[in-house]
């Protein structure tokens, strides 16, 4: 009897690599951020009376803050601390 060749596992059965895990984690983070942004902007529109121009200003400020974080001028733990201590927000 001839030995049968072992077939490779189908792609759906392939074990996840570290790169696969990191990609999935990054996608999850991006999806969560997108959902939170949608929630915040919806509240600003529906409850706080913002219009498109106001949302564009908020978006520009978020981009500026994000750039400041990326360049190391500001860090997220400090932002959370300020919001907690000065504005009594529990994030």
MODABEL-V591676 format. One line per field, one symbol per residue. ss: DSSP state (@ for helix, = for strand, . for the rest). A space follows every 50 residues. Layout:
ss=???
//
This chain:
ss=..........@@@....@@@@@@@@@@@@@@@@@@@@@@@@@@@@@.... .@@@@@@@@@@@@@@@@@@@.....@@@@@@@@@@@@....
//
